[in-house]
Amino acid sequence: MKPPPLAWVFCAFSVIVRPSAGQSWTHSSAPSNYWSAIACSADGTKVVAAVGSTGPIYISTNAGSTWTLTTSPGESWSSVACSADGTRLAAAGTAGGNVFTSSDGGATWRSNALPAAYWYSITSSANGSNLTATRFASTLYQSTDAGATWRTNSTPIADITQVAFSADGRRLAAGNNVGKILVSTNSGATWSSSNSLGYYINSLASSADGLTLLTASSSIGRSYTSSNGGQAWMSNSVPNNGFWLAAAVSADGTRLAIAGSTAASGNGRWIYSSSDSGATWISNDVPRVGWQSLATSADGNLLFAASADGGIWIRRTTPRPVLRPALSTTNLTIGYVVPSASFVLQQNTDFISSNWLTLTNVPVLNLTNLQNEFTLPAAWPRSFFRLQEM
């Protein structure tokens, strides 16, 4: 028997959002600290932030509205990572030379069996299982079980400072202190050389598919983007300011952000953002403080900025998720990048009437592309679909 034809499955996609203001930054209630690292869940509701001067780790479960001190040890934290659902966290330190992980959203922490070292960065896949830790050497430390066990991975370049992951942990990009870049498409089993950008890689961020990459440098202040997983790089129009320290990329690779200082003295400390994959950039209206780290929700509409002397700031822009249909012989899958606000999927048999019905199906988070996905049977009636903000 032939499968049923799918030509009659007709979908029109729209998004209904409540009116809201444009780009704006607010000072969160996080205590005054030397904030060195920040990360968040895909929807931005769960946030982890660490102090860089022998301090603790804080978490927020309401997008930074309030903060809770965790039971983490005091450490000079250099980097933190967060799974897409905010359950699995990881943190790397420099003073005690430790890497800690949490499997309960930061309620409890455990030390990992790694050598004492000055750990530069910790990177996580979307499910929190794949971790990579760097310690300014050619050898990376990798885990595939959320830090329960680790293995070494020798690479062709020395003094690696940063590693970026695709959401599924298969695509990796690694950069070092002189701007050499390595890329891998098999979770680091093999590596190939990319361009040599010629500067210290302070931060390296990736889209969910691992194809869009963004660098930040403190050597000569340049930022580069790649749209093909690191095979080729393009210099950005971001000002050559000298001390770019942090980078962030949305899941689909269209929304980018970079932060840092134009001088060691702090004269002119900026955050720039792009909504066209780095083709053009705008300066954000933020305080001139020592920005150290950035974290973005999957849709790029919720951005967290941690500073050394100005607390933690939050930027919110209006989410406008785009529905993406995919047909098979048996199903219709409707997906959209995890939004930083609550939406419901609605269905109507025509596009004119107001008889929109909210589907009770629970979306599934696809950890390979950070999309919420609804799967409907192929026999579903001809329909229009839209997202409605709750």
MIGUDREN-250847 format. One record per residue: x negated, z, y of N, C-alpha, C, O, CB in turn; residue in three letters. Coordinates in steps of 0.2 Angstrom, whole numbers, plus 5000, padded with zeros to 4 digits. Each point is the difference from the previous one (the first is absolute). Glycine has a CB too. Layout:
<sites>
XZYXZYXZYXZYXZYALA...
</sites>
This chain:
<sites>
499650004994500450005006499650005006499550045001501450024993MET499249905011499649995006500250065005500650035000499449854999LYS499550155004500150055005500549985006500049945001498950114996PRO501550005005500549985006499649975006499550025002501350074994PRO499549865007499749975006500050055006500450055000500049844996PRO499150115008499950055005500149975007499950035005499350034988LEU501049875007500049975007500650035004500050005006499649904989ALA500950135001500650035004499850075003500450035003500349914989TRP498750095006499950075003499749985007499549985001500250074987VAL500849975017499849985007499950075004500550045000500249854999PHE498850125004499850065004499849985007499649965001500150104988CYS500649985016499850005007499850065001500350054999500549865004ALA498650105001499750065001500050025007499849965005499550024985PHE500950085012499950025007499950084999500150034995500749885009SER499050115002499850075001500450035006500049975005498850014990VAL501550085004500450035005499650075002500050044995501149905001ILE498750065010499650065002500350035006500349975004498749994991VAL500950115006500350035006499549995005499449994999501250104994ARG499749905013499549995006499650065001500150064999500749875006PRO498550054997499650055001499449985005500049945001500250114987SER499449995014499549995005499549964997499950004994500450105013ALA499349864997499449974997499450044998500150064999500349845008GLY499050084994499450044998500050065004500050005006499449894990GLN500550175001499950065003499650054996500150004994501049985012SER498550064997499650044996500250085002500150015006498949914994TRP501050124995500250075001499450044997499749994995501649995005THR498650085004499550054997500450044995500450045001498949965010HIS500450004983500350044995499950075000499650025005500349894988SER500450135003499950085001499450024996499950064999501349955002SER498449954996499450024996499650045005499949995006500149914987ALA499750155004499550055004499449965003499849954997500650154996PRO499349935012499449975003499450014995499950064998500649965014SER499249924986499550014995499649935001500249965004500450114988ASN498849935005499649944999500349964994499750014995499250055010TYR501649904997500349964994499649944999499849965004501350084999TRP498649964990499649954998500349944996499749955000499450145001SER501449934996500349954995500850014999500250065001498749944993ALA501449955005500850005000500249944995499749955000500450115011ILE500449964985500349954996500750014999500350065001498749924993ALA501449975004500850014999500349964994499649964998500450075015CYS500649994985500349974995500349935003499949995006500450124989SER500049855000500249935002500550015006500049955004499750014984ALA500850085011500550015005499850045006500450015005500449984986ASP498650045009499850045006500250075000499950045005500049855001GLY500650134990500350075000499550054998500050065003501149894995THR498450044997499550054998499449985003499749944999500950084990LYS499050035014499449985003499550064998500250065000500449885010VAL498850044989499550054999499449995005499849945002500550064986VAL499550055015499550005006499550054998500150064998500749905011ALA498550034993499550044998499550025006500049955004500050004984ALA499850115012499550025006499349984998499850014994501050085009VAL498849895001499349984999499550055001499449985000501049915003GLY499850174999499550055002500150064996500250055002499749915009SER500050034982500050064995500750035001500150065001498749964999THR501749945000500750025001500549994994499749974994500150015018GLY500850034988500549994995500349935000499849955004500450174996PRO500349874996500449945000500750025001500350054997498949894995ILE501250025012500750015002500449944997499749954999500050115011TYR500949964988500549944998500650015005500250055002499449954986ILE500849945012500650005003500549964995499849954997499750055015SER501150024988500549974996500549975004500649984997499250104993THR500249925016500549975005499749955005500150015006500650104992ASN498849855000499749955004499650035006500049985006500949954991ALA498850135002499650035005500450055005499750025005499649884994GLY501450115000500350045005499850084999499950035005501149894994SER498950104995499750074999499449994995500049954996501150115006THR498549994998499450004995499950064997500250065002499249865006TRP500350084986499950064995499350004998499749954998501550044998THR498550075005499350014998500050004992500450044997499350025014LEU499949914986500050004992499550054998499650035004500749854996THR499650134993499550044997499449974999499650034996501350034999THR498949885008499449974999499450055003500150045004500549844997SER498850114996499450045002499849975007500249955002499550074986PRO499950025015499749985007499549954998499550024996500850095010GLY499749844998499549944998499949965006500549995004499750014984GLU499349975013499949955006500349934997499649964997499450105008SER501649934995500349944997499949945004500050005006500950074989TRP498949885001499949935003500549954999500149955003498750084995SER501649984996500549954998500550034996499950054996499249865005SER501650065000500550024996500449944998500049955003500150165003VAL500249904988500449944997500750034998500150064998498849874999ALA501650025003500750024998500349954996499949945002500250135008CYS500249954984500449954996500649975004500250035005499450034985SER500749895008500649975004500650055000500450005005499249894991ALA500550154999500550055000499850075003500450045001500149904990ASP498950075011499850065003499850054996499950065002500749915007GLY499550024984499950064995499350014999499750065000501349914995THR498649985004499350004998499549995006500149955004500250014985ARG499350095013499650005005499250014998499950034994501050025013LEU498749934997499350014998499650015007500249975005499949954985ALA499450125010499650015006499250014998499950024995501150045010ALA498649914999499350004999499750045006500249995006499849904988ALA499550155004499650045005499349995000499749974996501250115002GLY498849955008499349985001499650074999499450004998500949905010THR500050154995499650065000499850034993499450014998501150025013ALA500049984985500050034993499949944995499850024994500850085009GLY499449845000499949944995500550004995499949984994499050035008GLY501850004999500550004995500549955001500149985006499750144993ASN500649864996500649965000500550044997499950024994499449875005VAL501350125004500550034998500749964999500049955004499550155001PHE500949914990500649974999500650044999499950064998499449854997THR501350075007500650034999500549964997500149945002499650135008SER500749954985500549964997500750035002500549984997498750004993SER500850065015500750035002500150005007500350055003499750024987ASP499749885013500149995008499650055004500250015006500949954991GLY498450075000499650045004500150084999499750045003500349875005GLY500550104988500250074998499450044997499850065002501449914997ALA498549994996499450034997499449955000500249945000500550144993THR498749945007499449954999499650024995499950064998500249925014TRP499549974985499550024995499449965002500049945002500850084989ARG498650015008499349975001499949954994500250014994499450095012SER500149844996499849954995499350014997499650025004501349905002ASN499050064988499450014997499549945002499849954997500750114993ALA499349945017499649955003499350045002500150065002500949865001LEU498550044998499450035002500150025008500349975003499049974989PRO500350115010500150025007499649955004499549984999500550144998ALA500449865008499749945004500450005007500550035001499249904988ALA500050035015500349995007500549944999499849945000499250105007TYR501649984991500549954998500349965007500350045004500050034985TRP499649875011500249965006500849995000500350005005498549954996TYR501450034993500749975000500350014993499750004995500149925015SER500950094990500450004994500649955001500350005005499350124992ILE500549844998500549945001500450014994499850014994499549915012THR501450074995500550004994500449945000500249975005499850154996SER500249864993500549954998500750035002500150065001499249894990SER501250015009500750025002500350064995500350045003499949855002ALA499650104989500350054995499550075000500250044997500349864996ASN499050105011499550055000499650014994499650054999501250005008GLY499249914988499650014994499349975001499550034998501549964995SER498949955010499449975001499750035007500249995005500149914989ASN499150135005499650035006499349985000499749984994501050125005LEU499049895007499349985000499750045006500350015005500049874991THR499250155002499650055005499349975002499749974995500950135000ALA499349905011499349975002499650055003500250055003500349844999THR498850114997499650055002499349975003499550034999501050054993ARG499649865012499449975003499549984995499450025001500850055010PHE500049904984499549974995500349944997500649985002499150144995ALA500049854998500249944997500550014994500449964998498549995005SER501150124995500450024995500750035002500050045004499049984989THR501549955005500750035001500250044995499849994994500549915013LEU500150154994500450044995500749985000500350005005498950104996TYR501049894993500749974999500450044995499750024995499949875008GLN501050124998500550034995500649964999500349975005499350144999SER500749894990500649964999500550054998500649984998498849924998THR500550175004500550054998500150055005500050064999499749924989ASP500350005019500150045005499550065001500150055003501149934996ALA498250004999499450055001499950054994499550045000500849955012GLY500150004982499850044994499349994998499750044998501649964999ALA498649935002499349984998499749955005500449965003499950064985THR499149975012499649965004499549964997499750024995500550055014TRP499749874993499449964998499649975005500349995006500449984984ARG498750015009499649975006500149934999500149974995499150125005THR500749875006500049935000499549985005500050015006501249994992ASN498249974999499549975004500149945003500349954997498950114996SER500749935014500249945003499349975003499550035000501650015003THR498949894999499449975002499850025007499449975002500949944991PRO500050135011499850025006499950075001500350044997500349865008ILE499050125000499850075001500550035005500249965005498650024991ALA501250095005500250035005500849985002500149995006498750024998ASP501649994991500749995001500350055004500050064998500149874992ILE500350065015500350055004500850004999500350055001498849935008THR501249964990500749994999500249964995499749954998500450075014GLN500549994985500349964995500850005002500350045001498849994990VAL501249905008500749995001500349984994499749964996500150015016ALA500850054986500449984994500649965002500350015005499350094989PHE500549855001500749985000500550054997499750054998499949835001SER501050115002500550064998499950014992500150064998500749915011ALA499149984987500050014993499350024998499850014994501149915004ASP498650085006499350024999499649954997499450014997501050105001GLY499849835001499649944997499549975005499549994998501549994994ARG499350015014499549975005499750055004500350055003500449854998ARG498650104999499650055004499549965005499849944998500350144992LEU499849955015499549985005499650065002500250055001500549855003ALA498650094996499650055001499549985006499749944999500450114989ALA499849995017499549995005499550055001500150064998500849885008GLY498550044997499550055000499750015008500449975004499350004984ASN499850065012499750025007499749945004499950015006499950104989ASN500149835002499849955003500549945000499849945002499050094996VAL501849985000500549955001500049954994500449955000499550065012GLY499850014982500149964994500650024997500250065000498649934999LYS501649964999500750014996499949974993499849954999500850045013ILE499750054984500149984993500850004999500350045002498650014994LEU501349904999500750004998500050004993499649974996500749975014VAL500350084987500150004993500849994999500450025004498650064994SER501149884997500749994998500250034994500649994997499349905009THR499750154991500150034993499950085001499650024995500249874999ASN500350145011500050075001499250035000499950054998501249964996SER498549945007499350025001499649994994499450014999500950075008GLY500049884988499649994993499449955002499550004997501650024996ALA499149935011499549955003500149995007500550015003499449934986THR499550055015500049995007499749935002499649984997500350155004TRP500349855005499749945003499950015007500450045003500249894989SER498950045011499850025007500449965004500249944999498750084998SER501350015009500449975005499549995006499450004999501750054997SER499249935010499650005006499650065001500250054999500649865006ASN498650084999499750065003500150005007499849965004499350034987SER501350065011500350015007499550035005500049995006501150024989LEU498350025002499550025004500150065004499750015005500049884996GLY500850164997500050065004500350054995500249994994500049955017TYR499850124991500250064996500750004999500450005005498650075000TYR501249934989500850004999500250075000499950044995500049864998ILE500450125012500350075001500750014997500250054997499249965013ASN501049934989500650014997500249934997499849955003500650145005SER500049914987500149934997500750014997500250054996498649925001LEU501749995005500750014998500349944997499749945002500550145007ALA500349934987500249944996500850005000500350055000498749954993SER501349945006500749994999500150014993499650024996500549905013SER500650084989500250024993499749954995499850024995501250045010ALA499049884997499749954995499349995000499749974996501349975005ASP498650105004499350005000499749945003499449995000500650074990GLY500449895013499849945003499850015007499549975003501249974989LEU499750105012499950015007499550065001500250064998500949895005THR498350055000499650055001499850015007500049955004499550034984LEU500450085014499850015007499450055000500050054996501249935008LEU498350015000499450045000500050035007500249975005499149964987THR500350135009499950035006499350025000499750034995501550015006ALA498449955004499350025000499850045006500350005006499549894988SER499750155005499750045006499349985002499750035004501050074992SER499149845001499349985002500049965006499750015005500049994983SER500749945011500049965006500749995002500249955004498849994993ILE501550105000500750005003500449944998500449985004499250095005GLY500249904986500449944998500550014994499950054996499249885008ARG501550044996500550004995500149934997500049955004500550155002SER499549904988500149934996500650014996500250054997498649925003TYR501649974999500550004995499949954995499649955001501250095008THR499549974985500049954995500749994997500350045000498549994997SER501449905002500649994998500049984992500549984997499949995015SER499050034985500049974993499650054996499649984996500549915008ASN500050174997499750054996499250015001499750024995501249964997GLY498950005014499350015001499549944999499450015001500850114996GLY500149825001499649954999499749975007499549975000501250004989GLN499750035016499849985006500350055006500550034999499549854997ALA499650135009500250055005500049965007499749955001499850144992TRP500949945011500149985007499950055005500350064999500549854997MET498850085009499950065005500750005004500349955002498550034999SER501450085001500650025004499949995007499450005002501050074989ASN500149935013500050005007500050075003500150015006500549884994SER499350164995500050075002499450015004499449974999501250074991VAL499450005016499450005004499450034996500050044996500749985014PRO498749964992499450024997499850065003499550005005500149884992ASN500750185001499950065003499550054997499850055003501449935000ASN498550014991499550044998500150054995499650024996500049965014GLY501050054990500150064996500750004996500450055001498950015007PHE500949884989500650004996499950044994499649984996500749915009TRP500250164994499950044994500550004995499950024994499650055014LEU501149904993500650004996500449945000500049965005500050164996ALA500249864993500449944999500650014996500050044995499049895007ALA501650034999500650014996500349934999500049965005500150164998ALA500249874991500349934999500750024997500050044995498949905004VAL501650025003500750014997500049974993499549964998501050045013SER500050014985500049974993500049935000499749974996500950135000ALA499849865009500049935000499449975003500049945001501250074998ASP498450035004499449975004500149985007499649975003500050004986GLY501050035014500149985006499950055006499849985005501149954990THR499250135003499950055006499350044999499950034994501449985007ARG498349995003499350035000499950045006500450005005499249904989LEU500050155005499850055005499350024999499750004995501550045006ALA498549975005499350025000499950055005500350005006499349894990ILE499950165003500050065005499350025000499649994996501550055002ALA498749995008499350035001499850015007500550015004499249934986GLY499750065012499850025007499549945002499749974996500450155002SER499949875008499649955003499350025001499549965001501549995004THR498950124995499350025002500050074997500550034998499449915012ALA499550084988499950074997500350055004500250064998498849904996ALA501050035013500250065004500850005001500350055002498649935004SER501449974991500750005000500349965005500750005001499350114993GLY499749865011500349965005500349944998499749954998499450095010ASN501549964991500449944998500150014993499749964996499949975013GLY500950114988500150004993500749974999500550025003498850094996ARG500749854996500649955000500350004993499750014995499849935014TRP501150044991500349974993500349935002500449995005499950134991ILE499549835000500349935001500449994994499950024994499149945013TYR501550004994500449984994500249925001500049975005500550154994SER499749854995500149934999500650004996500150034995498749935006SER501749995000500649994996500049934997500549974998500150115009SER498849884994499949944997499449994996499649955000501050015010ASP499250094986499550004995499350005004499549974997501249974995SER499350085014499350005004499949945004499550005003500150074988GLY500949895010499949945004499950025007499649985004501049954988ALA499950125010500050025007500050085000500350034995500249865009THR499350145001500050085000500250025006500049975006499150044986TRP501250055008500250045007499850075000499950034994501149905006ILE498850095006499850075000500650055000500549985004498449985003SER501050094990500650055000499950055005499450025002500749964986ASN500550055014500050055006499950074997500550034998500249895009ASP498650094991499950074997499550045004499649975004500649974985VAL499850125010499550045004499249984998499949974994501050135006PRO498749915004499349984999499650064997499750045003500349885007ARG500250094983499750054996499649974995500049944999500950145003VAL498749964994499649984995500349984993500150044995499150035010GLY501149874995500449984994499549994994499549975000501449975007TRP499350094987499650004994500349964994499749974997499950145007GLN501149894996500349984994500749975001500350035005499050054988SER500949875004500749975000500350004993499749994995500049945015LEU501050074990500449994994500649975002500350015005499250094990ALA500749855001500649975002500550004994499850004994499649925013THR501350084994500549994995499949934998499749955003501150135002SER499549904989500049934997500249955005499749945000500550114989ALA500349965015500349955004499650005007500249955004500950074991ASP498550025006499650005006500350035006499850005006499749914990GLY501250125003500350025006499950075002500350035005500649894992ASN498850124998499850075001499350015000499749994994501450055001LEU498549975010499350015000499850065002500250035005499749854998LEU499650154994499850075001499249995002499749974997501150094995PHE499149985014499350005002499750075001500350045003500049855003ALA499250124991499650075000499449995004499649965000500950074989ALA499550035015499450005005499650064999500250054997500449885011SER498850074995499550055000500250065005499850064999499349864996ALA501250065010500150045006500750005003500250025005498649974997ASP501749974995500649995003500650014995500649975001498949955007GLY500450104986500550024995500249934996499649965000500850135008GLY500249914990500349954996500649975004500450035002499250024987ILE500349885012500649965003500349964996499849974995499550045015TRP501349974992500549964995500349945004500350025006499950084987ILE499849845005500349955003500649974996499949994994499049985012ARG501650024997500649984996500349945003500149995006500250124990ARG499849835000500349945003500649994995500050024994498949935011THR501550014997500649984996499949964994499749955001500950065010THR499650024983499949964994500549945000500650015001499050104993PRO500249845004500449944999499849974993499749945000500450045013ARG500150054982499849974993500349944998500649985002499350134995PRO499749845000500349944998500150004993499650024996499749925013VAL501350034989500250004993499649944997500049945003501150124999LEU498649954992499749944996500350004993499950044996499049985011ARG501549924992500349994994499549974995499549965002501650035003PRO499050024988499649974995500549994994500350054998498650005006ALA501149894994500549984994499649994994499449975000501449975008LEU499550084987499849984993500649984996500649995003498550104997SER500849894994500649984996500550054998500649994998498649934997THR500650145006500550064998500150045006500550045000499149964989THR500050015016500150055006499949975007499749955000500050134992ASN500649955012499849995007499750065003500350065000500749865002LEU498450085000499750065003499949995008499849955002499550074987THR501050035014499950005007499650065002500150064999501149895002ILE498350035003499550055002499850005007500249955004499350044985GLY500350075014499750005007499550065000500050054996501149915008TYR498450035001499550055000500350065002500450015004498849905000VAL500550154993500350065001500050025007499550005004500050044985VAL501149975014500050015007499950085002500050044996500849865005PRO499150115005499850065003500750035003499950055004498949924999SER501750014995500750035001500449984994499949964996500050035017ALA500750054987500549994994500449945001500450005005499550134993SER500249834997500449945000500450004993499850034995499449915013PHE501450034992500449994994500149925000500049975005500550154995VAL499549864994500249934999500749994999500450034997498549954997LEU501449975010500749995000500149924998499649965001500650135008GLN500449914988500249934998500749985002500450045002499049984988GLN500749925012500649975002500149934997499549964999500550115012ASN500649914987500249944997500049945005500049944999500650124992THR499449965016500049955005499650035006499950065000501249894996ASP498750015008499650035006500450015006499750025005499449924990PHE501550055005500450015006500450065000500150045005500049844995ILE500250144994500450065000499650075001499349994999501549954994SER499550115008499650075001500050044993499950065000500449945012SER499949964983500150044993499350014997499949984994501349975005ASN498350085004499450014997500050064996500350055002499149905007TRP500450044984500050064996499350024998499549964999501550004996LEU498950115006499350024998499950014993500450034996499650035014THR499449914987499950004993499750074998499650035004500249844996LEU500550154995499750074997499449994996499750064998501549985003THR498649904998499450004996499450035003499950005006500549894990ASN499250145000499450045003499449955000499849974995500650145001VAL499349885010499449955000499450034996499950065000500549895011PRO499250014986499450024997499449985004500049945002500650044986VAL499050065013499449995004499549964995499750024995500450095012LEU499749834996499549964996499350025003499949985006501049924992ASN498750124998499450035002499449945001499550025002500850094992LEU499949835004499549955001500149975007499549975002500550014986THR500650025015500149985007500350045005500149985005500049914989ASN500050175004500350055004500749985003500250015006498750034997LEU501549934992500749985002500550044996499950024994499749875009GLN500950135001500650034996500449934997500149965004500050155004ASN500149904986500349944997500650024996500150054996498849905003GLU501650015002500750004996500049944996499849945001500850125008PHE499649964984500049944995500850004998500350044998498549984998THR501449925006500849984998500049954995499649964999500750075013LEU500249984984500149954994500149935003500349995006500250104987PRO499449865003500149935003500749985000500249965004498750014991ALA501550075002500749995000500450035007500650005000499449994987ALA499550035017500350045006500449945004499849955001499250144999TRP501649935003500349965004499749975006499550035002501550034994PRO499249885006499649975006500150055006500650025001499749864995ARG499250145007500050055005499549995006499549964999500950124992SER499749965014499650005006499750084999500450044998500249875010PHE498850104994499750065000499750025007499749955003500150044984PHE500250075015499750025006499750084999500350034995500449895012ARG498950104997499850075000500350035006500049975006498950004988LEU501350095005500350045005499750075001499950034995501249915003GLN498650075008499750065001500550065000500650005002498649945005GLU500650114989500450064999500050055006500350055001499549944987MET
</sites>
